[in-house]
Amino acid sequence: MRSYSLFTIILLCLAIVVLDMLTFYWLLSLTKLLTSELLKTIIHILFWTFTAGLVISIIILKVRLDDINPRRKHLLVSSLYGLTVSSFIPKLIFTIIISILFFTNYVFSETESLIVIPIVGLFSGILPFSAILFGIFRSLYRFKIEHVRLTSELLPMAFDRLRIVHISDLHLGSFNYRYHILDRAINSINHLKPDLIIFTGDLVNNFAWELRGWEKVFNNLNGNARKYAVLGNHDYGDYSSWANSQEKQGNFESIKDFFKAINFKLLMNASDRVSRDEDNIAIIGVENWGNPPFKQYGDLDKSMTDVKDVPFKILLSHDPSHWSEEVINDTDIFLTLSGHTHGMQIGFQYKRMNWSPIKYKYKHWGGLYQEGKHYLYVNRGLGWLGFPGRLGMRPEITLIELRSKSQSA
C-alpha cells in the first residue's frame, strides 16, 4: 500500500462503500424472502460490520504503514488485499447481473421475478466468491510443470536432450517461512533430473531478512545440476525506504550473497560457458531491464562480451519486455528466459488457449513465443505477490528440453 497515496486509498474506500450500498439495496430483495426478522437483522448487521471493518482497517494500515514492523507489514497488506478482492469482485458481479435482470426483465412474470431474479443474482455472487476462495486456499501452491521442447541447428550434438528447469518470481517473503511448501516444488524439480536450473529473478519482495532459513531448502536441489540466476526488479530494494544508501546497499549485498550460499551463479551483466566434450553453449544474464517505471540496470552488450563466438546462446532476463526491445533485432540469441508478469495470477488456460488481463500490459506474458529464429519463454512464477491467490494461473515449474536439429533428424 506504500505505492498509493492517501487520496487514492480514500477513493478506494469510497468505491467499496458505494458498491456495498448498491449491493445492500439488492440484498434486501433476498432477505425479504426470509420469514425471521431476527435473521434479517443479523444478516444486515454482519454486512455493514464487515464493510466498516474493512474500510477502517485499510485506512489505519495506510496511515500507520511506516510504524509497522516490516515482517508483519506484508502479511497485513496481503490479508487486506485478499479480503478486498474476495469481497469487491463478487459484489460487483452480483450487482451488475441482478441489475441487468431487473431492468431487462421481459421473460418472467412479476411473481416469478420476485424469486428468480434474487436467486440468479445470489448465485452470480456466490460463484466468483467460491472461485476466489479456491484460488486462495487451493491453487496458490498447486505447482504445475510445463514441458517445452525446442530444436535448433545451432545446438551442438553434445548438448542434445539438455534438460533445463526454469523457475522465476519466488518472492520468498510471501511464504512467511513455511519451508515445507517449497519443499514440494524442490522435490518436483529434482524428479525432472535437470542438467541446468535457471532462476530469472524476484527472489524476495524487498528485504534480505526474508531469506532467513531458506538455504536448507535450496541446498536440497539436485547437486549435479549447474545453477544460474539473475535479479528481478524486487531484488534491488527500490520499493522500500532506507535510512541511508549504505543500508540499502547492505541489503542488496546480502541478497547477492544468498545466491552463493545456495550454489547459484548470479549473472549480473555477465555470461558463462557450459562445456561438454569440446563444445560450448553460452548462458547470458542481464540485470533487470524493464520499460518505465521499472529501472534499467541491464547492459546486454556488456553481458555478451565474452561469448560472442559461441553460436548457441541462452539469455536470462527478468522482464519479457526486454526481448522485443533489444534481443530480437540486434542479437543471435536463440532462447530468452523471463518471468516478472506472474500471468497476473489470474487467467484462463486450456491447451493452446491462454488469456490473462496482463496481456493488455505485456505483449509477452506467459508461455512460449517465437519471432523468426528467436524464442522467448515467460515463466508464470512460483511464488506470489499482492493478492494471496491464483485463479486459473497456477504456480509454474518449466522443463525445457533442447534437441540438436541434426541429432533429432
N, C-alpha and C positions, 0 to 999 in steps of 0.2 A: 504493500500500500504506500510505500515511501515515494514511488514514482508518480503518484497522483496528488494534486493539490487538494487542500481542504474544500475549496469551492467545488471541485469535481466530485469529491466524496459526498458533499451535501446534495448535489444534483442526483447522484446515485440513490441516496436515501429518499429523496423526493419521488423518484421514479418507482421505488419499492412501495412507498405509501400510496401513490396514485393507483398503481396496479392492484394493490390489495383492496383499495376502496371499490374498484370495479369488480374484482373477484368476489368481494363480500356481497355486493349487490346481487350477483348471480347465485352466490351460495345461499342466499335467503330463499331462492326458488327451490332449493333442495331441502333445506331444513324445515320449510313449511309443510313438507310431506310427513314430518315426524309428529307423532301424537303427544310426546312428552315435552312439556315446556321446560322442564329441568334440563333435559338432554340438549335442547336447542340452546339454552343459555350457556351451558358448559362448552359447547362447540364454538359459540360466538366469542366467549371469553378466551378460550385457548387460541383462537385465530388471531385476535388482536394482541394477546400477550406475546405470541411468537413474533409478530411484526414489530412490536415495540422493543422487544429484547434484541432482535437482530439489528434494527436501526441504531439503537443506543450503543450496542457493542461495536458496531462499525465506526461510529463517531469517536467513541472513547479510545478505541485502538489507534485510530489515526492521530488523535491529539497526543496520546501517550506513547507513540511508537518509539520515540528516541529514548524513553526511560525503561523500555522493556529489555530484559536480557536477550541478546541475540539468539541464544539457544532455544528460548521459548517463543521468540517472535515468529519464526517460520511456522511453527505448529499452530499458533493462534491465527495467523493470516490464512493459512491453508484451510483451517477448520471453518472460518467465517466465509471463505471463498466457496467451499463446498456447500455450506448451508444456504448461501445466497443463490448459487446456481440451481441447487435442488429445489429451492422454493420458487424462484423467479420464473424459470422456464416453464414448469408445469402450469403455474398460474396464468402465464401469458397465453399458452396454447389453449388452456381451459376457457379463458375469457374470449379469445378470438373465435373459437369454434362455437361456443354457446351463443355468442352474439350473432354470428352468421346464421345459425339455425333459427334463431328467434326472428331476425329481421327478414329472412327469406323463406319463411315457413309457408309453403303452398301445398305441402304433402299431407300433413297431419291435421286432423280435426282439432278443435280447441281443447277438448278433453284429452286427446292423445298427446297434444303438445305439453300439457302440464306434467306428463310422466316421461315421455320420450326425450324431449329436449334436455331436461335436467340430467337424466341418466346418461345420454350420449356425452353431454358436457363433462359429467363427472369422470367417465372413462377416458376422455381426452386429456384430463389432468393426471389421472392415476397411471396411465401407460408411460408417459415420459418420466414421471417421478420414479416409477419402478425401474425404468431403463437407467436412470442416473444412479440410483442406489446400486444396481448391478455393476455399473461402471466403477463405483467407488469401492465396493466390498468384494467383488469377484474378479473383474477384468484387470484391475490395476497391476497385479503381479502374475497374471497368466501369460508367461513368456511364450512367445511364438517364434519358431525357427523358419526363416525364409531361405530357400535354397535357390541359388542362381548359378548357371553355368555359362561361361564365356569362352569363346575360341579366338585365338589370334595367331597370325602367321609370324608375329614378332616374338612370341614366347618361345624361348629355347626348349628343345625337347627334354632337356634335363629337368625342366620345371613342369612337364606335363602332369596334370592332375594335382597341381598345387592347391591345397585347401586353406582358404583364408576365412577366419571368423572375424566379422566386423561388428563391433558394438559402439554405442555412442550415447551421450547425454545421460550419464548415470545420476547426476545431481544427488550425491550421497547424503547430503543433509536432509533430504526428503524421506530417507529410510528411517531416520530417527534411531540409529544404532540397532536396528533389527537385522542383525547379521545373517540370521538363518534364512531370511527371504532371498538374499542374493546368493546364498549357498546353492539354492536350486538352479539358478542361472549358471553358476560356475560348473556344476555337475553336468549340465546340458552342453556347455561349451567343451568340456573335456571329452564327453561322449562323441563329439564330432571329430575328434582327433585332428585338430588343425596343425598346419605347418607354420602359419603366421596368425597372430592375434593382433587386430588393429582396433585402436580406440580413437574416435575422432572428436573428442573434446566435451567440455562441460562436466568435469569430474565432480565439482562442488556447485553449490548455489552461490556462495560468496566467500566463505571462510575456511581457512586451513583446519580449524578445530573440528570441522565436520568429518575429518578423516580419521579421527581417533578410533583405533581398534580395527580398522579395515584391512591393515596389512595381512593379518592372519587369513582373511577371506581370500584376498587376491593371490596370496602365495600358494593357494591350492590349485591355481590354474596350471594347466599342462606345462610341465617343466621343460619339455622338449621343443615347444613352440617358441619361435622368436616373436618378441612383442614390441610393438611400436605405438606411439601416441602423439597427438597434437593437442594444443589448448583450444578451448572454446571461449566464447565471449564472457561467460560467467567465471572463468578461472583467473581473471586479471584483477578482481576486486573492484571493478569500476562502478558497481551498483551499491556501494556502501560508503559511509562516511568514516574517515580515518583521522586520528589525532594529528598525524603528520605523514609526510611521504615515506619516512623510514618504517612506520608501522605497516603501511600498505605494501611496501617492498618486502618486508619480513614475511608477511602473509603469503606473498607471491612465491618467495623462495622456498617456503615450507611446502607449498603445493608442488613445486618442481621436485623437491627432494623426495616427496612421496612416490613419484614415479620411479625413482631409483630404488626405493625400498621394495617395490613390488616387481622389479626387474623389467620395467617397460623403458624402452629407449625413447626419450622425449625429443622429437624433432622440431626445433624452433628455427624455421627458415634454413633447414639443413636437409641432408639426404644420407642414405646408407645403401650399400650394395649387399645383396643377398647372393651368395655364390653356391653353385652346385657343379661339381666337376670343374670344368674350365669356363662355364657360362655364368652370366650375371643378370639379375634384374635390379631395377632401382626403386627404392622406397623414398619418396619425397614428402616432406612435411612442412607446411607453412603455418605461421602463427595466424590467429584469427583474422579473416578478411571478409568484411561484410559491407553492404550498402548502408549509408547513414540511416538511422542514428548509430549503427554499430561501427566501432572503430576498425581501422585497417592497419593492423600490425604486420600483416603478411608481406613478404617480399619473394615472389615466385622466382624471379631471375636469380636472386641470391641462393634460393633453395636448390636450384638445378645446376649450379656451377660445377659441381664435381661429378655429375653423372650425365652430362650431355652426350657422351659417347655410348651410353647404354641404350639399346633400341627399345627395350620393354620397360615402361615406367608406370608406377602407381603413385598417385598423388593423394595425400591426406589433407583435406581442407574442411574445416568445421562447417562453414556456411556454404550451401549449394549455389548461392548467387555467384560465387567466385568462378564456377565452371563456365558459365556463359559469358562472363565479363573478361576473363583473362586466359582461360585454358583452351577452349575450342579453336579459336582462330590463330593463336600465337604459339602453340606448343605441339609436340608429338606425343603427349601423354595419352596412353591407352585407356587407363581406368582412374577415375577420381572417386574417392570415398568421402562422404559427408554425413552430417546429421542436422542438428540445430532446430528443425521445424517441429519435431515430435509428432508430425502429422496432426498438429493442434490437439492431440489426444482425443480427437473426435472425428468420426467419419464413417464411411461405408466401403467395405472391401469384399468383393466376391469374384473369384477367378481374375479376369482381366479388368473388371470394373472397379475403379478406385475413385473415391471422391472425399474431399475434406474442405471445409471452409478456408483452410490455409492456402488453397490453390489460388485464391484471389489476391494473395500477397506474394506467394512464391510460385513461380512457374514450375520449378522442380522441387517437389515437397516430400515425395516418398516413393521408394522403389527404384526401378531401373530405367534409365533414359539413354538414348543414343543420338548422336549427331555425327554423321559420317563414320569415321573410324574411332571416334571418341565415345567413351561410355562414362556414365555417372550413376553411382548408386547412393541413394539417400536413405539412411537408416532412420527408422521412426522413433528411436530412443528406447533405452532400457529402464530409465527412471521416469520421474515426473516433476513438474514444477507448477505452482499455482493451484489449479484445480486438482484435487486429490483423487482423480479417477481417469478412466479411459473408456470411451464409448465407441465401440467398433474400431478401435485403433490400439490393438494390444501391444505391450512392450516387446521389442524385437531383438532377436539374435540372428544375424545374417551369416549364412555359409556360402561363400563364393568359391566355386571350383573352376580353375583355369585349365584350358586344354590348348596344346600346341596344334595349330592347324595341320601341319604336316603329319603329326603323330595321329590325330584323330581321323585323318583321311585314310 
